[in-house]
Amino acid sequence: MRSLAAISCLLIVICLSPNQAKVFQKCALAKLLDSHQISRTLISNWICLVNAESGADTTKKVTLDNQTSNYGIFQINSKDWCRAGRKGGKCNKNCEAFLTDDISDDIECAKQIHKDQGFSYWKGWVNKCKQKPLPDISMCWN
C-alpha cells in the first residue's frame, strides 16, 4: 500500500512539473524561423547555431564565470540582451521569457543580435557551423 501511495505521489509530481523542455526538430524549427521572416538562405545557419548552442532545447540555461547567464534555445546572454527577473537589455525582455516553449520572443531577440553582431556573436556557431557543412533542410519545404 505504501509503495502504491509513493508511486502515485511521484506520478503527480512528474505530471505537474513545470518547464518541461521542448527540443525542436529540424524541420519544425525551420518552418517556425521561416514564419518569422528569417531568410531561407540563412535558416540552415540558424538551425546549426541552435543545435550548437542549446541542442535545440528551449529550457537550457547556462551560468557563466562572469556572473551572467545564457538563456534558451539561442543562449541569449543576460549581460547585454535581457535582464534576469525583470524586463531590460537591448531586447527589453525578462531573460526567463527565453526559457519557454514559445520561442517567438527568442527569435525576435536573436534577429536583433544577428543584425547587430552577426552569427559570430555565438561561439557555438563559430566553432561548429562557420565554414562547415550545414544541416540540409531542403526536405522541410515539401
Secondary structure as UniProt FT lines:
FT   HELIX           2..16
FT   HELIX           26..35
FT   TURN            36..37
FT   HELIX           40..54
FT   TURN            55..56
FT   TURN            58..59
FT   STRAND          61..63
FT   TURN            65..66
FT   STRAND          69..71
FT   TURN            72..75
FT   STRAND          76..77
FT   TURN            78..81
FT   TURN            84..85
FT   TURN            89..92
FT   HELIX           95..99
FT   HELIX           104..117
FT   HELIX           119..121
FT   HELIX           123..128
FT   TURN            129..131
FT   HELIX           138..141
//
